[in-house]
Amino acid sequence: MDQIRLTGVRAVGKHGVLDFEHERAQTFVVDATLFLDLAPAGHSDDLRDTVDYGAIAKGIVAIIEGEHVDLIEKLADRIASMILEYPAVAQTQVTVHKPSAPIVVPFDDVSVTVERSRETTSAASQVHHAVIAMGGNQGDMVATLRDAVRSIDGLASTQVTGVSPLYRTDAWGMPDGTPEFHNAVVSVNTRLSALELLRGLQRIEADHGRVRTDHWTSRTLDLDIIDFDGQESQDPDLTLPHPRAWQRAFVLGPWLALEPDAELTGDHAGSVAQLLHESTDRDHIDEIADDWMVGGSVGDGIADHADDTDNADDMGESYSAIDASDLPEGTAAAKAAASASVQSGPASRRAVISLDSPSTKAEQQFRMAIVALDGIPGNQVEGISPLYHVSQLDGLPDKMAAVMQISTRMGARDLIETLGNVEASISGDLDLDLIDMEGVTCDEPDCKVPWPTARNHAAVLAPWLDMDPDARLGKDPVSFLLAMAPDTAQVGLLTDNWIIGGEL
């Protein structure tokens, strides 16, 4: 089989078992051999028939500079997995050198070599669906839970796909004066195993000062895997499904709001709606906010909420698939379901949004933005483009770019304002622009739709065309605009499955 070899790709990273290696960067060197059929490229002289080894080299550097690992074996495995995300590559051999390894005898080099093929990585590439419960009652819980969601999304090969409304829960069964809890549930897609995901969640808990003692105590942050692909396991380190989830309204309520058709497996199997109806503590939870991930502070202004009708209007769509009679009477969930049965709400429109950032954490920023926008009532992500690299001129840093399509019930001005709020909540490097909205034309200082310069920027047009080959901007096909764009040569495809992959 033909080969492409990359030799001596260098970058600095913080990898190693020793404590100081978590803090002090050192040089790593990578050699990579790609096995593939180069005959098509030899005939066509077209980059699309081979692999962009420049993009792979940048991917290697990003992994070295990215999340810490203890072992260079793991580092080599991550690099090999990234390379095999390129469809043309059938097999790869990756060698990671650690020339500054902390060894007390004279030596020239330490290296690890791994060989991976699509067959050997098929099981590891399986995508799992997990449901994670979050809670705590110490400190600024809204800020803590927001950061926890972002940290979960930052775990290797993991993407948060949904975030429930935020709930307040009485400290039921605890001493008088115990602060009330805040609770939410997130869903994720991940290539990690259940135990790998658990270890990642425990690291996030520890980062927020969690010390595991008694079950019935206050805590800064609690992260529990409730469900993992519907699996059942009695592993002492991780029982699946969570053994007490079936009787905890502060888990069932947020889970139901997030996934109205959810089912719990195991000894207490049943629909989450019915289990919530039967739970003894269902009157001790109360929904606070459904836009808490992107809104301002969730503070005292929401404390007096004896009537949750306004919240129910926003949450109506989430409960449209269930009957209000199946839910505990008087709860926010029941009111939302009842509201959804009589209110149709505004019609949804298709909107196209561009994402770009020069940050080395751009991929993670994009994922966080997608999760935040998808979590807003009335929004639904319908498409996500491949990830692109953008080479900039005049000494400006290179960027990453992508495009997403959503259906939304928001108006153009409200959506533009929301994009600004999401940018501010994630990073100053992140830029989100409303490129186009179905049936909307606007040319005012705070509302320009379609985005005036979009037709001249390949960084928008290329990912948009990949996402939707029939896309049009106004009357012009995006394919035509891309062919005419002056910066087409500055844009290159990085990967088309970045949304569920590890870090680039």
N, C-alpha and C positions, 0 to 999 in steps of 0.2 A: 504494500500500500504506500502511496505517496506521503511525503512528510513536509511539514513546516516546522522549523526549529527557532525558538527564541532562547538566546543564551545570555546570561548575566544581567537579567532585569533586576535592578537594585531599588530598594526603598528602606526607610527606617520605620520600625514599629515596636510596640511594647508587648512582647510575647515571651513567655517563659514561666516556669513553676515558681521560681524564687520571688520573694516579696519585692525586691528592688526592680525586678524585670516588669512588674506591673506599672512602675512609675518612670523608669529610665528607658528611653528608646535606644535601639541598637540596629545595626545594618543587617538586612536579610537579602540574599541573592537567590534568584529563581531561574532555573533552566526548564523550558517546557518544549516538548515535542508533540505536534499535532499530527495524527494519522488520518488522512482523508483522500478522496479521489480528486486529483487536480486536473484530470483530462478535460472536463468541461471548460475550466478557466484557460487551459492551454489553447483550446480551439477558439474561444470567444474573446479572450483578452478583456474580460469584464469582471470587475471586482465582485459583482453579485454572485459569480459562480465559484468563488473561493471564500476565504475567511479574512477579515480585516485584522491582521496581526497587530496593527497599531492599537486597535480597540482592546484586544486581548492583553497587550502589555499594560495599558492603562488599568484594565480590570485587575491584573495581578498587583499593581502598585496600590490600588484602592483597598484590596484585601489585606495587604501587609500593613497599611496605615490604619486599618479599620479596627474592629472589635478585638479585644485581647483574647488570646487562647494560650493555654499552658504549654501545649505540645506542638512542635513543628510538624508532627504527623497530622494533626488537625488542620494546620495551616495549609499543608500540601493537599489535603483532601478538599478543602474549600476551593482552592485554586483549580483543581481538577474538575470539580463540579461546575464551576463557572465556565470553564472551557467547553465542557460537554453541553452547555446550554446553546452553543452554536450548532444548528442542525447538521451542517456539513461535516463536523468532526465526529468520527466513529470511535476513536480511541485516543487517549493522551497519556503521556508519561511526564510527571512533574517531579523535579528535584528542588528541594528547598535547602539552601546552605545557611548555616549560622556561624559565620567565621569568628564572632566575638563571644561564643558560648562560654559561660563561667566554669571552665575546667582548670584544675590546679596543676596540670602537667603540660609541657610544651606540646602544641598540636598545630596543624595547618588549617584544618577545616572540619566541620561536622555537617553532615547532610542526611536528608531522608528522601528516598525516591518512592513514589507511588505510581501505579499503573491503573487506569480506570477506563472502562468502556461503557457503552450505553446499557449493556446487559448487567454489568456489575453494579450500576448505580440506579437501576429501575426501581428497586424496593426503597432505596433511600430517597428517591424523588417523589414518592407518593405523597399527595397532599391530604392532610387530615383536617377535620373540622372539630374545634373544641369550643366549649362554653366555659368562661371563667367568671367567678363571682368576686367582687371587690367590696371591701368595707373597712371601716375604722371609725374611731371616735376621739382621736387626740390630734390637736393642732388644726391647721387650716385644711380640712378634709377635702374641700373642693379642689384646691390646688394640688393636694397629694394625689387624688384620684385622677385628675387630668394628667399629671406627670406619669402616673402608673400606666395609663392607656398608651401614652407615647413610648414609654419604656418597653411595654409588651410588644408594640409594633416594631420596636427596634431590635427585638431578638432575631437572631439569624434565621433566615428562611421562614419568617412569620409575618403575616399581615393581619391587622385588625380589620374585620369586615363589617362590624356593627357595634354600636354603643347604645345601651338602654338609657331611658330617662334616669335622673338621679332621684333617689328616695331617701327620706328620713325615717329612721326606725327607732322606736322606743327601746331603751335599755331594759328590756323585759326580763324579769327574773334576776336582776342585778341589784346591788344596794342602792338605796335612795341617794340621789345626787349624782349617779353615774351619768356622764354626758351621753346624749343620744348619738346613734350611729348614722353614718351616711353610707348608702349602698348603691351599687350599680352592677350590671352584668355586661361583659363584652363577648363577642364571638370572634374567632380567629380561624384563618387557614394557615396551616403550618406543615413543614416537612420534618419538624422535630418529632421524635417519639414522645409518648406521654411522659416518661421519666425525664427526658431532656427538657421538655417544656416546664415540668415541675421545678427542676433545678434552676431554670431561668427565672421563674416567678419567685422562688425563694431568694435569689440574689437581689431582685427588685425590692422585696420586702426588707431585706437587710440594709439596702441602701437608704431606706426610709426609717431606719431605726427600730425595725420590728425585732422583738425578742420573744421567742416562743416559750411560754410557760403554761399556765392553765388555760383551758378553752374559754372559761367564763370570766374573762378579764378585759379591761380596756386595751386597745392596741392602736398603733399608728397606721398600720396597713395590713390587711389580710387578703391574700389572693389564693383562691381555691379552684382547682379544676373540677367542674361539676359534671361535665360530659366530654367524652373523647370518642368521636365516631360511633357513639352508642355502645361502646365496648363495656364488658363486664369483667372485673378483675378483683381478686382478693389479695393482691400484692400488699404486704404490710407497709411498704413505702408509699403506695398510691392505690387506694381503693376506688374502683370505678363501677358505676357512677358514685359521686360523693355520697357517703352513707346516710347523711342527715339532710340532704337537699330536699327530699320529698316532704319534709315537715316544716321547712323554713320559708315563711312568706317573704322575708327580705331577700331571698334568692329567687323564689318562684315568681314574685310580682315583677321585678325587672326583667326576668327571662321571658315571661309572657309578653311584656310590652315589646321586647326585641324580636321574639319569634313566636307569633300567635299560635302556630300549629305545633309547637315543640312537644316532644314526648320524652318522658324519662323511662329508662330501662331499669332492669334489676328487680330486686325483691319487692319494691314498691312501685312497680311500673304503672304508668298512666299518663294521661295528658296533663301538661303543666297547668292548664286552666282548671281542670277538675281537682288536682292536688292543691292548688291555691284555694279553691272554694272550701276544701275540707281542712285546711290548716288552722290550728288553734290560735295562731298569732297574727291572723290576717288583718285584724283591726289595729295592729300596732305599727303599720307601715303607712307612709303617706308620700305621694309623689311631690317633689319640689319643683323640678324643671326638666324640660326635655331638650333644651339647647345649651346645656351647661358646659359642653366641650368647647363651644365657640363664643358663648355669650360673655357678658361682664361677670362681676362677682355675684355669686348666689348668696345673698346676705339676708339681713333682717327684713328687707322689703318683701320677702316671700314667706316670712314666718307665719303671718296670719292668713291662712288659706283654708278657712272652713268650707268655702265653696270652691271646688276645683273645676267649675264648668268651663272657664276660659282655657285651662290646660287641656281639657277634653277636646275642645275644638281642634287644637293643633295636633293631637294624637289620634284623631279619628281614623286616619288612613291605616295606622298600624294595627288597629283592631277590626278592620273591615271584614276579616276572614272568620270571625268568631261571633257567636250569639251572646248578647248581653246577659241572657238568662243563665249562661254557664258560669258567670263570674260572680264573686262575692258582692252582694248588694251594697251600694253606697261607696264602693272604692273608686279610685280614679280610673281603673281599668274598665269597670262596668259603665261608668259615665261616658268614657270615650267610645266604647262600643255602641252604646245607645245613641250617642251623637252621630256616629258614622252611619247609622242606619237611616237617618232622616236628613243628613246634609251631604250634598254632593261636592261642595267646595269649588274653587276656581279650576279651570281647565289647566292641564299641564302643558308646558312648552318644551321643545328641545333646545338645549343651550350647549355651546361648545366653549370650553375654557382651556386656555393655555397655561402651562406651568413651566417656569424656568428658574434656574438658580446657579450661581457660580460656586456654591459651597461644595466641599468634599462630601457633605452629608445630604446632597441634593435628593438622592433616591429616597432616603428616610423622610425628608421634608415633604416630598410629593405624596408618599404614602399617608402621612399624617393629614395632609390637606384633603386627600380623597376621602379618608375616613370621616373627617370633620364635616365635609360637605354632604356626604351620604347620610350622616346622622341627623341632618336638619329635617324636621317634618315637612313632607311634601316634595322632598328631593329623592331621586333615585339615580344612581350611577348606571349608565347603560353601555358605556364603552370606555376603554383606556388604551391609549396608543402604545406602541413600543417606545423604549427610551432612546433618546438621541443625544449625541455629543455635538456641541457647537463650538467651532474654533473662531475666536474673535480676533479682530485686528487691532492695531494701535496699542499693543501691549496690554490689552484688557484680558482678564482671566477667562479661560474657557468655561463654558456652561454646559449643563445638562438641560434637556427640554423634553416635554411630553405634552399630550393633549388628552382631555377627557370630555366625554359627552354625558350630560345628565338630562333627565326630565325634571322639570321644576314647576311649582306653583307660584314661585316668587316673580315679581316684576323685575324688569331689567335694573332699575335703580337700586332696589333692595338687594338684588343678587350682587351687583357691583360693590355695594357697601359691605355685604357679608364677606366677599372675597378679601376686601381690605382688612376686616376683622380677623379672618383666618390667617392672613399673612402676618399680622401683628402678634398673633398668639403663638406662632411657630418660629419665625426667624425674619430678621430684617433683610436677609439675602433672598428670600422667596418672593417671586413675582407671579401673581395670578391675574389674568386678564380675561374678561368676557369677550370672546372673539365674534360670536354670532348667536342670535336668538331667533327662533322660529317666529316669523310674522312681525318682528320688531325692527323698526328703523328709528334711530335717535341720534341727533347731532347737537348735544348740549354739553356744557363744560363737565357736568357730573355724570353724563350718560352718552357714550358714543358707541353705537351699535349699528352695523358691524364695526369692529375695531379698525380704525382708519388705515393703519400701516400693515395689517395682517397679510394683505395680498402680496406684499413685497418681501416677506420674511420666510425663508425656507425652514427656519426653526419652528415655525407654526405649521406651515403647509405640509412638510414632509411627514411628521407624525400624524397629522390629521388625515392625510391621504392613506397612510397605512391602516389607520383605524377604520376609515370609511372610504373605499375606493370610488364611490359615486358622489362624494361630497361636492357641494357647490357653495361658493361664497358670492351671494347675490346671484347674478345670472351666469357667472363664470365657473366652469369646473375647476376644482382645486388642482387637478392634474395639470391643466393648462397654466394656471398661475405659478405652480411649482417649476414648470419648464421655463418660465420667463423670469423667475426670481433671480436677482443679481448675486445672491449669496448661497446658491445651491451647493457650490463646491466646499463650503465651510461646514456642512452638516453631514453627519454620518451616523448610521444605525449602530447602537450598542447592543441591545438585547430586546427580544420581544416577549420574554416572560419574567421581567423584572418585578412585577407586582407581587409574585409569590416566591421569588428567588432570594438567595442570600445577598449580602452586600456586594456591589460591583468592585 
